[in-house]
Amino acid sequence: AAKETAKDVEKKELKWEAVKCSGSAPTASYGPTITTASHPEHGDILLVFGGVRHGGYQGPINDLRMLVPAPASSDAADAPPHQGPGGGGEGKTDSMSGADDDDDDDEPSGGWRWVDPRQDSSVVVPGMGVDNGTPRAYHTATWLQAKGGGGGGRLLVMGGFSEGDPLLHLEACEIGHGPFKWSAVDTMGTAPCPRFGHSASLVGPDASRLVVIGGCTGGHNHKGNGTDGHELRDVHILTLAPGEDPLWTSPMMQGVPPRGAVARCHTAVVVGGNILCFAGGPSFALSNSLSALDTRDFTWKEVKQAPASQAPPRERHNPICVPVCGGSEVLVFGGWRGEELGDLYSLKFGTLEEGQHPHGTSLSCKPPLAAAQQDDEDDEDDE
């Protein structure tokens, strides 16, 4: 491959675009989850669940919406119909059929559509009776792909808070042909304490272990004097064996994460055999710590960051981390630090030439631009 220089990196422009969506959008909220998933009819989709509607972390909701690619054809009526909202059984055709969209003519081909799927439930919510999942925010929602292909699977929802109380409330939404089906998940072993702002990461060659890290025992994410709860640094494993109740265990840990790491509202991403954790903490003790948990022996590892011309992201909580380039690079976006942030950083493992993945005893990372600049300097020295 040709050698990549700083000028080449600068030419790689990332472009933000507003996404126009038709259909029944979810209720405006903050603290929801958005999860990649698959559907037997619509293929790759996004699932948006929960959040709170009002200030002060009040007004939790249990809205669930699918965001699906719109049909490439202008004849949206050929799309498979879904049913109306929330298990009401009215048989109302939703936006996938195009029957209730007023702006279809304005939507470009290949856009996106919100779908409010029909849902059934056996979940009993205190004070509400049977409902489509417990209303909550600052939870985790993990997609468990069905075996054998063909699309479909389960959305596993855990933790968060609701009306000032932390939750555990492990619930699953079965997604396939027909209505989505909510149910409470029975487990064995000793479950972790209720929490919000934790992370939940699927690991293992068969993605059969859900690793839950940290978070906070509080019932909201108030700032300053209103902060409550204890910041957590614990690690739990939920083993998802086919045909058996999920089993909670607590691994024997080696090492400790950096001070301030894996507290409330940190972010985590699986890279190789490691879970990379970044940022988090209460408003008065925000962190930009970068740590890695090796899931083969459950050892916290040092992340060695190479000197660079650009400083790492500032302290924050609630950033988004997304692996790209096959896991050799992670994009870090936004979060909160006294105000909402909209900055974007790239964290690359190894140098541009080596393309190293973090499978060793320590992680080494270098911002791409800094690495490319070093390459240019080396070229000049060679000349």
N, C-alpha and C positions, 0 to 999 in steps of 0.2 A: 504494500500500500504506500501511496505517496506520503511523504512527511507533512504533517499538519503544522502550520505556522500560526503565529498570533494573528496575522492578517486573515488567514483562512477562518479562524474562530470568529473574528469580528464580522465576517460576511454572513455568518449563520444567524439570521434575524429571526427572532420569535415574535409572532404577530398575534395580538389580542383581537378577537372578533366577538361581537355580540351575537348570541345564539337566539334566533327567533323560534319560539315554540308555540304550537297551537294546542288545543285540548284543554282539559280541566286541570289547571295548575294546583299544586298543593297550597295550603294556607301559608301566608307569609310568616316566617318564624326564624329564630336563631337557635343554634345548638342541635340541628338535626344531623342525621348521617346520610351519606350518599355512597352507594355500594355498587360495584360492577357485578353483573349477574347474567344469566342466560334464561331464555324462555323458549319452550318448544315450538312456538309459532313465530315469535318476533326475533329470535336470535339473541345477539348481544344487546343488553339493556342496562339502564341504571335504575336503582331503587332508592327513593328518598323516603325517609321515615322519621317522624317525631319532630321535636323542637319545642320551644316555648314562644308564645305570641306576644306577651306583654313585658314591660319593663320590670326589673327586679326579679327576673327569672321566674315569673309567674305565668300561668296559663299553659300548662303542658298539653300537647296534642298527640294523637296517634294516627295522623294522616299517613297513608302509604300511597305513593304514586310510582308508576313506571314511566320512564322516559325512553321512548323507543324511536328508532329511525322511521321517519315518515316514508310512505311508499314512493318510490322513484317516479311512478306513473301519476299523472294528474287525476286518474280515476281512483280516488281513495275508497270508493264503495267496494272495490274488490278485496280490501283488507279484511282479515278475519274479525268479526265483531266480538267485542267484550261487553260485559254487562255493567250496569250503573253502579253507583257508589255503595260501599259499606254494607254489602249483604242485605240490602233492603228488598231485593227480590222483585223490584218493579219491572225488570226486564228492559230498562231504559238503555238504549244503545249509546255507548260512550264515543269519545272523539276518534277512535280508530276507524269507525265506519264513515266518518265525515258527515254524519247526519246532523250534528249539533255544533258545527264550527261555522262561524260567520265570516272568518277571514281566510278560508281555504284558498280563494283565488289569489290572495296576496302572498301566500307562503311559497317560497322557492322549492322546487323539486329537490328531494334529498334532505329536507330539514328534519326537525324533531317534533314529536307529539307527546304531550302528557296523557297518560291513561289512568283513570280511576277504576281499578279492577273490582270486580265483585269479590267479597270476602265472607268466609264463614269462620266461626270462632268457638272455642270451648274455654277461652281465658276469662276468668272471673276477676273483674277489677273492683276493689273495695269501693263501695259507695256508688258504683256505676252498673254493677251486674256484669253480664257477659258482654264483652266488647272486643274489638279487633286489635288486640295487643294493649299493653299498659301504656298510657300517655307518659312520655318522658322526654328528657333532653340530656345532652352531654353523655350519651351512652355509646356503646359500640354495636355495630351490625356487621356480621361476618357471613359471607356467602359460602355455602357448602354445596359444591357441584354434585348433582346426581351421578351415580356410577353408570357406565355403559353408554354414555353419549346421548344425543337426542335432546339436550337442553333440559332445563328445569333443575330444581334442587330445593334447598332450604335457606332461609335468611334467619340466622341465629342472633337474637338481640339480648344484650346483657347490660345491667347496671344503669347508670345515669341518676337523675334525681327527678322528683315530682312533688310539687307543692311543698317544698322545703325539706323533704325527706330523701336521703340516699336510698338507692334501690340495688337489689341483686337481680331478682325477677328474670330468670332465664326463660325465654320464650322463643318459639320457632314459628316461622310462616312457611308452609309448604307451597311451592310454586310449580305449577305444571299445567296440564289441560284442566279447564274448569275453574271454579272459584279458588282463590287463595285460602288456605286453611291455617288458622292460628291455633296454637296449643301451648300449654305450659310444659317445660322440659323437666322430667324427673331425673335426678342424678344420684350417684353414689359417692361416698367419700365425704370429706370435710370441705364444704364450699368456702370460698373467700368471703370476707365481710362486704356489706353493701358499699358501693363506691361510685364516683363519677370521675370523668376525665382520665380514665385508665386507657390502656391499649390492649388489643386482643389480636394476636397474629397467628395464622395457621403455619405450621412448620412440619417437617418430615417429608420423606419421599412420597408418601401417600396422603399428605396433608391431613393427618388424623389426630394431630395434637394442636389444641388451641392454647397459646401461652398468654396469660393475662398478667400484665405488669402495672404496678403502682396505681396512681390516681389519688383520690382524696375521699375521706369519709363524710364530708360536709353535705349539706342539702341544697347548696346553691353556689354560685361563683362570684358572690359579692366582692367588691374591691375594698381595700383599706380596712377601716375598723369593723366593717360588716363581715369580714372573712370568718368562716367557721370550719370545723373539721380538722383532721390530722392528715398530713401529707404521708403517703404510703410509699414503700420501697420494696414491697414483697413481690414474689413471683409464684404463680399457680399454673397448673396444667390441667386442662380438661381433655381427656382422651376420648376420642369419638370412634369406638369400635363398632363395626356393623353388627346389628342385631342385639346389641347390649345397651343398657343405660349408660350414658356418659359418666366417666369416673373422674372426680377431682383428686389431685395429689399435689403435694408441695415438694419440689425437688430439693436435693441437698445442694446448696449454692456454694460457689467458690468466688472469693473476692467480693467487693462491694461496688455499687455504681458511684460515680462522682457525687459530691455533695450538691444537693439541689436537683439532681437528675431524677427522671421518672415520676415526679410529683404530678399534681393535677394538670391536666390539659397539655401533657407532653405529646409528641407524635412518634410513631414507630413504623419502621418499614423493614421487610425481610430482604436481606441481601446475602445470597449464598446460604451458608449455615448459620448466619447471625441475624439477630434482631437489632437494628440500629435505632437508638432512641435519642431524641433531640428536644431541647428546650423544656418548657413547663414551669410550674410553680405558682404560688399565690402572687397577687399584684405587688406586694412589698418585697418579694424575694424571687423575681423572675430569673430564669436560667437560660444560658445558651450552651449548656453542657452537651457534649457529644459522647455517647457511650455505646458499647456493643455487648450483647449477650450471646455467647456461643451456645447454641441449643444442643450441641452434641454432648457437652459435659457440664452445661449450665455454669459457665464461668464468665464473670464480667471482665471485659478486656479493655485495655487502654486503646484509645484511638489517637494515633499520632498524626497531627496535622502539619503538613509541610509549611515552612515560611512562605508567605505570598504577599504580593503587592496589595491585595485586597483583603481587608479584615473579614472574619467570619460574620454571619448574621448577628445582630444585637440580641440581647436577652428578650424573651417573649414567651407567651403561651398561645396555644391553639393554632400553630402553623400547620400547613399541609405538606406532606412529603410524598413524592411519587417516584418510583424507580423507572429509569428509562435506559435505553441502549443495553438491553439484556441484563440490567442490574449493575452495570459498571459505573453508573452515574445516577445521582438522585437530585431531583429538583425540589427546592424548599420555597414555599410561597406563603407570604402574609403572616397573619396572627394578630396578637394584641400586645401593645406596649404603651399604655397610657392613651392610645388611640388605635383605631384599626389600621393595620399595615397592608401595603400592597406591593412590597418588594419581592424580587425573585432572585434566588441564588442557585448555583449549580455546585454540587459536591461530587468530585470525580475521584475514583479510587485508583491509586497508582499514577504513573505518568501516561501521557497520550500514547507513547510507543508500547509500553508494557501492557497496558490494559488489564492490570492486575485486579482480581476479585479478592475480597477480604476473607480468604479461607485459612489464613495463617494464624499465628499466635497474637498478632496485633494488626491493626488496620492502619493503612497509610493513605492519606488523601491529599490531593492538590487541585486547586481550582484550575479548570482547563486553560483559561487565559494566562494565568501565571506559568503553567507548564509550557505553553506555547512560546511565551516570551523567553523562558529559559532556553528553549530549543534554538531560538533565533540568536541568542547570545553565544551559544555553543558553536553555531554555524560561523559566526563572525570570528570566533577564536580559531577555528579550523582554517579559515582563510588567511 
